[in-house]
Structures are given as structure tokens and as C-alpha cells.
Amino acid sequence: MMSAMQFMMEKYRAPGAWALLALACALLLFFATYRLSEAPHIWYDEGYFTQTAQNFMLSGQQVLQVAPGEFVSASTVTGGYPLILPVALSYKLFGVGVLQGRFVMVVFIIAFFLAAVYLVTLLFGMRFALWSAFLIASFPMLYGTGKSVLGEVPGLFFFLSMLIALVYLERSRYRSLFAYGASAAAAGLCVVTKPIFILSLPAIALVWFLYRKSIPVRWSGVVLVVLVFIAALVPWFLLQFGTHDSLANILTFYTNPYEVTNLAKNVLANLLLFVTDITPFYALSVFALWGCSMLVRRRRGESMSPVEAVGFVFAALVMLAFLRMPGWYRYLFPAIMVGMLFMPYALWRMGEWVQGRIKMPSVASALPWLVLSLLIIAQTYQTANASFVATYYNSHMTRDLTAALNSLPPSVSIFVYNAPEAVILLPSRNYYQYIKPHPTIGILGADALQVIANGTVGYILMNKETVPNVDMSKYKPVQNFSRYTILKRQ
């Protein structure tokens, strides 16, 4: 089997191809590393993963500290060991901090980008892979979500790795045991990295059912898939869940983490977003374009790779899952990124189809490339000037918060009130913590609130917008900056 490097060297022999790929890589690296510790600001969810990685680095356990020397299970942390362990290793090698954790995310962004280019080259060739490379490198959500220590981009990397392995499995006529094992390993790592990627499993199952007559089954390969997939899950169960975690509570959390009570109302509100706001509309447009191109190709009798079908079904399931969640566009991100890989080829095929039905001048054949060029320019401008991540390019919140916390006496205890992102910036382990991500599910450190009521903790750190559910009359604000307030015992 030709190695990946040999394959890329063979495909990118055209003059200027490597130069264009290098330019896309340079664009990606610039946006991925620019103001890394400040843009975007440190996130609430990011705090779960960073402090879990810190605790794993110190103790070898995925736990959260709620009081000095007191830890609880990280079962409600929706990021598995493929994310936590590399961040913990970075902390071990380079020290604990925002920059050290986000350095790992830069590596994942690069890995995802290279996997995307390789996959599109495998399926459609160099020309479309280069267009996909620039679409990905210029897309603002990749940096708004991907630079923070979160599971989406690592999960996407493993998802694309699975699709690449499936391409080789298909080309071996489903005989290669190595491809069976590689696809199972990537699928397992993908699933345990972030719960949304569990949807890759029904996507694979549905595509296998649709293509079952053309996919011969090698039973030794199936057995290998099961064994390798289970092997990837075992560390997740051992590290993620404690002996006191209830299976019923875990399933309740994973099926409805935001405790949505009126599902119909939530679905309707999110459906309206697809026609009233730019990001959901963009997601819908990419998905619709991709779907239409697949339909046109099928009606022409062209064969389509099951791998593309897996990506399409996965994107569809992600968009359906978005309907039951709070309308945060981060939950559409995996679907948009997967669709963006296939967008250049889909747009080109739709352009061909339109020209075959409507008499148009020959110059119209350049229209798909013009649309893609304008889109890349617009995305690059948005990433640089008008995106979520761009709003923090001039921010100094991480620097200021770190300085404020380091100015406190290290011997005096501090209570971090529902601001988990700040924990890795603390000067010592002498801290208490209360986290309330949802109304009733996943609340941690409720018992520790007593030290505030008693006035036995020296300082309190909290978000300015937080409304506390404990009496803080024994404390007064001493510092206000950015999003945070520090209170001191009177």
C-alpha cells in the first residue's frame, strides 16, 4: 500500500500545488496561534477539561477538586481521555497554564487540517482538496471553538481518521485487516472524545444497511473491529467514571444534559434559526448543496463512496441533534466542518448540472470557483475582523486574571464560585469550588458552600454576572476587572 507521503507527493506534482497548500497551512497556523492565550477568552466548559487534565497530571485520575484534598468524579465532564491525556502531558512538560493547554489544541487543529486535505485528495483529487484547505483555514468557527481546550476539533480529527481508514478498507474490497482495525480504533477514540461523535455509529450502521449488497463482510475483520473498539472504550470507562457514579444518572445526563422540558418549543425555536441567523443558514446551505449534488450524481447512475455517505449522514444527525439543544452554534460546528470538506466538489458538480440544463456561456464554468473564492475572502475577513474570536484579539483578560490571582497571599484559601475556567490560574491548590452548569444536573461542590456562609475562606472569585445562592455578607469586593470580581473576608 502506498504510504500517505508517497500518495501526496504523487498527487501534488502540479506546478504551484505545494505552494498553494503551504499558503493554506500558513493561514491556518497564523489564525490558530495568534493571541493564543487570550483569543478567545477562557471558557466555562474549557475549565472542566483544563482542571481535569491538571488533576490527572498530579494524581493519575480524572477528577475535579471541590475542596483542598477533596475530589469528585468527572463523569459529567464531556471530554474523554484522547483530549484530557495530551493536555495533561503538556502540563507535565511545560507547566500548567492557558497557553500550555491551548498548544495541544493547535496540534489538533493542524492534525485535523492535514487529515481533511488527505481525505479530500483521496476521494476527489488535489484540486478540490486545495479549495477545501482554504475554506477550512479561513473559517472563523475553527478558531473560536478549536483554540479552546474543547473536544470538537480532536473529535473531528479522529472522525476524519476513521473516514480515511474506511476509504482504504473500501479500496481493499473490504479485505484489509489493518484497515478494519484502524477504522475501529479511530471510531473508538472519536466516540470517547466528545459525546456528539456517538452519532458516527448510527451513521456507519445506516450506510452499511444501504450499501449492504455491495459490501462483502469479512467476519474476521468484524471480530477485530469489535475487539479494537471495545479496547478504546475501556480506558474511558475506567478514567471517566467513579465507582459511585450511577448508570441511570449518567444516561440521564448524556441524553438531556440541559434539562430541556419543552422539546417541541425548543425544536421550533432552533428550526427558525436556520432561516433567521447567518451561522445556521450557512450550515443548512452547505448541507443542502452537498445533498443536492449527491442526488444529481445518483440520478446519473454514478457510484458514490460509502465514506461520503457516512459523512453526510453524520452531518445530518448532528443537525437534528442541534434541534433539541440550546441554540448555541457550537453544536452545529462538527456538521459544518464535515460539510465544508465536500463543498467544493459538490458546488462544481451542481455547476455542471445547471450548465447541462440551461444554455449558458462557456465563461459560466468558472462560476463555482468564483463563488468559492469570494467565500474564502469573506471568511478570512470575518476571522480577522468580525468574528467571535476576533473580538478578543485586543483582550488581556487571561493576563489580568492571572496577575490578580498571583497577588493574593498563597497561604490564604480561595473559593472559586461557578467559574471553573479560572482554576488552572490559581497560585496554589488551596481552593474550594462550586460548579452549577445546569439547574439540577451536574452540580458539584454544594457542600463546600458552607465555608462561605461561615466566613472561613479568605477570598471568593466569581463572575460578575453570577447571582450567588449563598449568603456572602461576610465578604466585600476588593477587585473588579474584566468579567470577574474578587471578594475578601471582612
C-alpha positions as CSV (number, residue, x, y, z in Angstrom):
1,M,0.0,0.0,0.0
2,M,1.3,3.4,-1.0
3,S,2.3,5.5,2.1
4,A,0.5,8.7,2.8
5,M,3.5,10.8,2.0
6,Q,4.1,9.0,-1.3
7,F,0.5,9.4,-2.2
8,M,0.6,13.2,-1.6
9,M,3.8,13.6,-3.5
10,E,2.3,11.8,-6.4
11,K,-0.9,13.9,-6.3
12,Y,0.7,17.2,-5.8
13,R,3.2,17.2,-8.6
14,A,1.3,20.0,-10.4
15,P,3.2,23.3,-10.5
16,G,2.2,25.5,-7.7
17,A,0.2,22.8,-5.8
18,W,2.6,22.7,-2.9
19,A,2.9,26.5,-2.8
20,L,-0.9,26.8,-2.5
21,L,-1.0,24.1,0.2
22,A,1.8,25.9,2.1
23,L,-0.2,29.1,1.8
24,A,-3.3,27.5,3.3
25,C,-1.2,26.0,6.0
26,A,0.4,29.4,6.8
27,L,-3.1,31.0,7.0
28,L,-4.2,28.2,9.4
29,L,-1.1,28.5,11.6
30,F,-1.4,32.2,11.8
31,F,-5.0,32.2,13.0
32,A,-4.5,29.1,15.2
33,T,-1.7,30.7,17.2
34,Y,-2.4,34.5,17.1
35,R,-3.1,35.7,20.7
36,L,-3.5,32.1,21.7
37,S,-3.9,32.6,25.4
38,E,-6.4,35.5,25.0
39,A,-8.5,34.9,21.9
40,P,-11.0,33.5,22.5
41,H,-11.4,34.2,26.2
42,I,-11.2,31.2,28.6
43,W,-14.5,29.3,28.6
44,Y,-16.7,27.9,31.3
45,D,-16.6,24.5,29.6
46,E,-12.9,24.8,28.9
47,G,-12.4,24.9,32.7
48,Y,-13.8,21.5,33.1
49,F,-11.2,20.0,30.8
50,T,-8.2,22.0,31.9
51,Q,-8.6,21.3,35.6
52,T,-9.4,17.7,34.9
53,A,-6.2,17.4,32.9
54,Q,-4.3,19.2,35.7
55,N,-5.6,16.7,38.3
56,F,-4.8,13.8,36.1
57,M,-1.3,15.1,35.7
58,L,-0.9,15.4,39.5
59,S,-2.8,12.2,40.6
60,G,-3.4,10.0,37.5
61,Q,-7.1,10.4,38.0
62,Q,-9.7,12.3,36.0
63,V,-11.4,14.1,38.9
64,L,-12.4,17.6,40.0
65,Q,-11.4,19.3,43.2
66,V,-14.2,20.8,45.3
67,A,-12.1,21.4,48.5
68,P,-8.4,21.1,49.4
69,G,-7.7,17.3,49.2
70,E,-11.3,16.5,48.3
71,F,-12.2,15.3,44.8
72,V,-15.3,14.2,43.0
73,S,-15.9,12.2,39.8
74,A,-15.5,13.8,36.4
75,S,-18.4,11.8,35.0
76,T,-20.2,15.0,33.8
77,V,-17.1,16.2,32.0
78,T,-18.0,15.6,28.4
79,G,-14.4,15.2,27.1
80,G,-12.6,11.8,27.3
81,Y,-9.0,10.7,27.6
82,P,-8.0,11.4,24.0
83,L,-8.4,15.1,24.9
84,I,-7.5,15.1,28.6
85,L,-4.3,13.0,28.4
86,P,-2.5,15.1,25.8
87,V,-3.3,18.3,27.8
88,A,-2.1,16.6,31.0
89,L,1.1,15.7,29.2
90,S,1.6,19.3,28.1
91,Y,1.1,20.5,31.6
92,K,3.6,17.9,32.8
93,L,6.3,19.0,30.3
94,F,5.7,22.8,30.2
95,G,3.8,23.7,33.3
96,V,0.1,24.5,33.9
97,G,-1.5,27.4,32.1
98,V,-3.8,28.5,29.4
99,L,-1.0,28.6,26.7
100,Q,0.2,25.1,27.5
101,G,-3.3,23.6,27.2
102,R,-4.1,25.5,24.0
103,F,-0.8,24.5,22.4
104,V,-2.3,21.0,22.3
105,M,-5.3,22.4,20.6
106,V,-3.1,23.9,17.9
107,V,-1.6,20.5,17.3
108,F,-5.2,19.1,16.9
109,I,-6.2,21.9,14.5
110,I,-3.2,21.1,12.3
111,A,-3.8,17.4,12.5
112,F,-7.5,17.9,11.5
113,F,-6.5,20.1,8.6
114,L,-4.0,17.6,7.3
115,A,-6.5,14.8,7.7
116,A,-9.1,16.8,5.8
117,V,-6.7,17.6,2.9
118,Y,-5.7,14.0,2.7
119,L,-9.2,12.6,2.7
120,V,-10.5,15.0,0.0
121,T,-7.4,14.2,-2.1
122,L,-8.2,10.5,-1.7
123,L,-11.9,11.0,-2.7
124,F,-11.8,13.8,-5.3
125,G,-8.2,14.8,-6.1
126,M,-5.8,17.6,-5.5
127,R,-7.8,20.5,-7.0
128,F,-10.8,20.0,-4.7
129,A,-8.6,19.3,-1.7
130,L,-6.9,22.7,-2.1
131,W,-10.2,24.5,-2.2
132,S,-11.3,22.7,0.9
133,A,-8.0,23.6,2.6
134,F,-8.6,27.3,2.1
135,L,-12.2,27.0,3.2
136,I,-11.2,25.3,6.4
137,A,-8.2,27.6,7.1
138,S,-10.3,30.7,6.7
139,F,-13.4,29.6,8.7
140,P,-13.7,31.6,11.9
141,M,-15.5,28.9,14.0
142,L,-12.5,26.6,13.7
143,Y,-10.6,29.1,15.9
144,G,-13.4,30.3,18.0
145,T,-14.1,26.7,19.1
146,G,-10.8,24.9,18.2
147,K,-8.3,27.1,20.1
148,S,-10.0,26.5,23.4
149,V,-9.5,23.2,25.2
150,L,-12.7,21.5,24.0
151,G,-13.4,18.2,22.4
152,E,-14.9,19.2,19.0
153,V,-11.7,19.5,16.9
154,P,-10.0,16.5,18.4
155,G,-13.2,14.5,17.8
156,L,-13.3,15.7,14.2
157,F,-9.7,14.7,13.7
158,F,-10.5,11.1,14.8
159,F,-13.7,11.1,12.8
160,L,-11.7,12.0,9.6
161,S,-9.1,9.4,10.5
162,M,-11.9,6.9,10.6
163,L,-13.2,8.0,7.2
164,I,-9.6,7.7,5.8
165,A,-9.3,4.2,7.1
166,L,-12.8,3.4,5.6
167,V,-11.5,4.6,2.2
168,Y,-8.7,2.2,2.4
169,L,-11.0,-0.6,3.6
170,E,-13.3,0.1,0.6
171,R,-10.4,0.0,-1.8
172,S,-9.2,-3.3,-0.4
173,R,-12.6,-4.7,-1.3
174,Y,-13.2,-5.0,2.5
175,R,-10.3,-7.5,2.9
176,S,-7.6,-5.5,4.7
177,L,-7.5,-6.4,8.4
178,F,-5.3,-3.4,9.0
179,A,-8.0,-1.1,7.6
180,Y,-10.6,-2.8,9.8
181,G,-8.5,-2.3,12.9
182,A,-7.5,1.3,12.1
183,S,-11.1,2.3,11.4
184,A,-12.3,0.8,14.7
185,A,-9.5,2.4,16.7
186,A,-10.3,5.8,15.2
187,A,-14.0,5.3,15.7
188,G,-13.5,4.4,19.3
189,L,-11.3,7.4,20.0
190,C,-13.7,9.6,18.2
191,V,-16.7,8.4,20.3
192,V,-15.0,8.8,23.7
193,T,-13.5,12.3,22.8
194,K,-16.9,14.0,22.7
195,P,-20.5,12.6,23.1
196,I,-21.7,14.2,19.9
197,F,-19.5,11.8,17.9
198,I,-21.5,8.9,19.2
199,L,-23.7,9.8,16.2
200,S,-21.0,8.4,13.9
201,L,-22.0,4.9,15.0
202,P,-25.6,5.1,13.7
203,A,-24.3,6.9,10.6
204,I,-22.0,3.9,9.9
205,A,-24.8,1.4,10.6
206,L,-27.3,3.2,8.3
207,V,-24.8,3.4,5.4
208,W,-23.8,-0.2,5.8
209,F,-27.5,-1.2,5.6
210,L,-28.0,0.9,2.5
211,Y,-24.8,-0.4,0.8
212,R,-25.0,-4.0,2.2
213,K,-25.4,-5.7,-1.1
214,S,-22.1,-4.1,-2.3
215,I,-20.1,-4.5,0.9
216,P,-18.8,-8.0,1.4
217,V,-18.3,-8.9,5.1
218,R,-15.1,-10.4,6.3
219,W,-16.0,-11.9,9.6
220,S,-12.5,-11.9,11.0
221,G,-12.5,-8.2,10.3
222,V,-15.8,-7.7,12.1
223,V,-14.4,-9.5,15.1
224,L,-11.3,-7.3,15.0
225,V,-13.5,-4.2,14.8
226,V,-15.5,-5.2,17.9
227,L,-12.3,-6.0,19.9
228,V,-10.4,-2.8,18.9
229,F,-13.5,-0.6,19.5
230,I,-14.0,-2.1,23.0
231,A,-10.3,-1.7,23.7
232,A,-10.7,2.1,23.0
233,L,-13.8,2.3,25.3
234,V,-12.2,0.5,28.3
235,P,-9.9,3.4,29.4
236,W,-12.7,5.8,29.0
237,F,-14.9,3.9,31.5
238,L,-12.0,3.4,33.9
239,L,-10.9,7.0,33.8
240,Q,-14.1,8.9,33.3
241,F,-16.5,7.3,35.8
242,G,-16.1,6.5,39.5
243,T,-17.4,3.6,41.5
244,H,-20.2,5.7,42.9
245,D,-21.5,7.0,39.6
246,S,-25.0,5.8,38.8
247,L,-25.6,4.4,35.3
248,A,-29.1,5.9,35.4
249,N,-27.7,9.4,36.3
250,I,-25.0,9.1,33.6
251,L,-27.6,8.2,30.9
252,T,-29.9,11.0,32.0
253,F,-27.1,13.5,31.7
254,Y,-26.0,12.3,28.3
255,T,-29.5,12.1,26.9
256,N,-30.7,15.5,28.2
257,P,-27.8,17.5,29.7
258,Y,-29.6,20.8,29.6
259,E,-32.8,19.5,31.1
260,V,-35.0,20.6,28.2
261,T,-38.6,20.2,29.4
262,N,-40.5,21.6,26.4
263,L,-38.9,19.7,23.5
264,A,-41.4,20.9,20.8
265,K,-40.8,24.5,21.7
266,N,-37.1,24.1,21.7
267,V,-37.1,22.3,18.3
268,L,-39.3,25.0,16.8
269,A,-37.1,27.8,18.1
270,N,-34.0,26.2,16.7
271,L,-35.6,25.4,13.3
272,L,-36.4,29.1,12.9
273,L,-32.7,29.9,13.4
274,F,-31.9,28.1,10.2
275,V,-33.7,30.9,8.3
276,T,-33.2,33.8,10.6
277,D,-29.4,33.8,11.5
278,I,-26.3,33.5,9.4
279,T,-24.5,30.6,11.0
280,P,-27.4,28.1,11.0
281,F,-28.3,29.3,7.5
282,Y,-24.8,28.7,6.3
283,A,-24.9,25.2,7.8
284,L,-28.1,24.5,6.1
285,S,-26.8,25.8,2.8
286,V,-23.7,23.7,2.9
287,F,-25.7,20.6,3.8
288,A,-28.4,21.3,1.1
289,L,-25.7,21.9,-1.6
290,W,-24.0,18.6,-0.6
291,G,-27.3,16.7,-0.6
292,C,-28.4,18.0,-3.9
293,S,-25.1,17.1,-5.6
294,M,-25.3,13.6,-4.2
295,L,-28.9,13.3,-5.6
296,V,-27.8,14.6,-9.0
297,R,-24.9,12.1,-9.1
298,R,-27.1,9.2,-8.1
299,R,-29.7,10.0,-10.8
300,R,-26.9,10.0,-13.3
301,G,-26.1,6.5,-12.2
302,E,-22.7,7.5,-10.7
303,S,-21.4,5.4,-7.9
304,M,-20.6,7.2,-4.6
305,S,-18.3,6.1,-1.9
306,P,-19.9,4.8,1.2
307,V,-17.4,7.0,3.0
308,E,-19.0,10.2,1.7
309,A,-22.4,8.8,2.7
310,V,-21.1,8.2,6.3
311,G,-20.0,11.9,6.4
312,F,-23.3,13.1,5.0
313,V,-25.5,11.0,7.4
314,F,-23.3,12.1,10.4
315,A,-23.7,15.8,9.5
316,A,-27.5,15.2,9.2
317,L,-27.7,13.6,12.6
318,V,-25.6,16.4,14.2
319,M,-28.0,19.0,12.7
320,L,-31.0,17.0,14.0
321,A,-29.4,16.8,17.5
322,F,-28.9,20.6,17.5
323,L,-32.7,21.0,17.4
324,R,-33.1,19.5,20.9
325,M,-30.2,21.5,22.4
326,P,-29.9,25.2,23.4
327,G,-29.4,27.2,20.2
328,W,-25.6,27.5,20.6
329,Y,-23.9,27.4,17.2
330,R,-21.0,25.4,18.6
331,Y,-23.3,22.4,18.4
332,L,-23.5,22.8,14.6
333,F,-19.8,23.1,14.2
334,P,-19.0,19.4,13.5
335,A,-21.7,19.3,10.8
336,I,-20.4,22.5,9.1
337,M,-16.8,21.4,9.2
338,V,-17.5,18.0,7.7
339,G,-19.8,19.5,5.0
340,M,-17.1,22.1,4.2
341,L,-14.8,19.2,3.1
342,F,-17.2,18.1,0.4
343,M,-18.5,21.6,-0.6
344,P,-16.0,22.4,-3.4
345,Y,-16.7,19.1,-5.3
346,A,-20.5,19.5,-4.6
347,L,-20.5,23.0,-5.9
348,W,-18.6,22.0,-9.1
349,R,-21.0,19.1,-9.8
350,M,-24.0,21.3,-9.3
351,G,-22.5,23.9,-11.6
352,E,-22.1,21.2,-14.3
353,W,-25.7,20.1,-13.8
354,V,-27.0,23.6,-14.2
355,Q,-25.0,24.2,-17.3
356,G,-26.3,20.9,-18.8
357,R,-29.9,22.1,-18.4
358,I,-29.6,25.8,-19.1
359,K,-27.8,27.3,-22.1
360,M,-25.0,29.4,-20.6
361,P,-21.8,31.0,-22.0
362,S,-18.7,29.0,-21.5
363,V,-17.4,31.5,-19.0
364,A,-20.1,30.3,-16.6
365,S,-18.0,27.2,-15.9
366,A,-15.8,29.5,-13.7
367,L,-18.7,30.5,-11.6
368,P,-18.2,27.8,-8.9
369,W,-14.6,28.8,-8.5
370,L,-15.6,32.5,-8.2
371,V,-18.2,31.7,-5.5
372,L,-15.6,29.7,-3.6
373,S,-13.0,32.5,-3.9
374,L,-15.4,35.1,-2.7
375,L,-16.4,32.9,0.2
376,I,-12.8,32.3,1.2
377,I,-12.1,36.1,1.1
378,A,-15.2,36.8,3.2
379,Q,-14.4,34.1,5.7
380,T,-10.8,35.4,6.0
381,Y,-12.0,38.9,6.6
382,Q,-14.5,37.7,9.2
383,T,-11.9,35.7,11.1
384,A,-9.6,38.6,11.2
385,N,-12.0,41.4,12.0
386,A,-15.6,40.5,12.7
387,S,-15.9,37.0,14.3
388,F,-16.3,35.8,17.9
389,V,-12.6,35.1,18.2
390,A,-11.6,38.4,16.6
391,T,-13.5,40.3,19.4
392,Y,-10.8,39.1,21.8
393,Y,-7.7,39.9,19.8
394,N,-7.1,43.0,21.9
395,S,-8.1,41.3,25.2
396,H,-5.9,40.9,28.2
397,M,-8.3,39.0,30.4
398,T,-6.1,36.0,30.9
399,R,-3.1,38.1,31.8
400,D,-5.1,40.3,34.2
401,L,-6.8,37.5,35.9
402,T,-3.5,35.6,36.4
403,A,-1.9,38.7,37.8
404,A,-4.8,39.3,40.2
405,L,-4.8,35.8,41.5
406,N,-1.0,35.7,41.9
407,S,-1.2,38.9,44.0
408,L,-3.3,37.1,46.6
409,P,-1.4,35.5,49.6
410,P,-0.8,31.9,48.6
411,S,-1.4,30.7,52.1
412,V,-4.9,32.0,52.2
413,S,-7.7,29.9,50.8
414,I,-9.9,31.0,47.8
415,F,-13.4,29.9,46.8
416,V,-13.9,29.7,43.0
417,Y,-17.7,30.2,42.7
418,N,-19.0,28.7,39.4
419,A,-16.0,29.9,37.4
420,P,-14.2,26.6,36.6
421,E,-12.1,28.1,33.8
422,A,-10.1,30.1,36.4
423,V,-8.9,27.1,38.4
424,I,-5.7,26.5,36.4
425,L,-4.7,30.1,37.0
426,L,-4.7,29.8,40.8
427,P,-1.3,30.2,42.6
428,S,-1.9,27.1,44.8
429,R,-4.1,24.1,45.4
430,N,-5.6,25.7,48.5
431,Y,-9.0,26.3,46.9
432,Y,-12.7,25.3,47.2
433,Q,-15.0,25.1,44.2
434,Y,-18.7,25.2,43.4
435,I,-19.9,24.4,39.9
436,K,-23.6,24.7,38.7
437,P,-23.7,24.1,34.9
438,H,-27.4,23.2,34.9
439,P,-30.4,23.7,37.1
440,T,-30.2,20.2,38.8
441,I,-27.8,18.0,36.9
442,G,-24.0,18.0,37.3
443,I,-23.9,20.4,40.4
444,L,-20.5,19.9,42.2
445,G,-19.2,21.3,45.5
446,A,-22.6,22.2,47.0
447,D,-21.4,21.1,50.5
448,A,-18.4,23.4,50.1
449,L,-20.6,26.4,50.2
450,Q,-20.7,26.2,53.9
451,V,-17.2,27.7,54.2
452,I,-18.6,30.9,52.6
453,A,-21.6,31.0,54.9
454,N,-19.2,30.5,57.9
455,G,-16.7,33.0,56.6
456,T,-13.8,30.6,56.9
457,V,-12.4,31.0,53.4
458,G,-10.2,34.0,52.7
459,Y,-11.3,35.1,49.2
460,I,-14.0,34.4,46.7
461,L,-13.6,34.6,42.9
462,M,-16.8,34.8,40.8
463,N,-18.1,36.0,37.5
464,K,-19.7,39.5,37.8
465,E,-22.9,38.3,36.3
466,T,-23.3,35.4,38.7
467,V,-26.2,35.6,41.2
468,P,-25.0,33.6,44.2
469,N,-27.2,31.2,46.1
470,V,-25.3,31.5,49.3
471,D,-25.0,34.4,51.8
472,M,-21.9,36.4,51.0
473,S,-22.4,39.2,53.5
474,K,-19.2,38.4,55.3
475,Y,-17.2,39.4,52.2
476,K,-16.7,42.6,50.3
477,P,-15.4,43.2,46.7
478,V,-11.8,44.2,46.5
479,Q,-11.1,43.8,42.8
480,N,-13.3,44.2,39.8
481,F,-11.8,43.6,36.3
482,S,-12.9,42.1,33.0
483,R,-15.6,39.5,33.8
484,Y,-14.6,38.8,37.4
485,T,-14.9,40.0,40.9
486,I,-12.6,39.1,43.8
487,L,-14.2,39.4,47.3
488,K,-12.3,39.4,50.6
489,R,-13.4,38.3,54.0
490,Q,-14.3,41.3,56.1
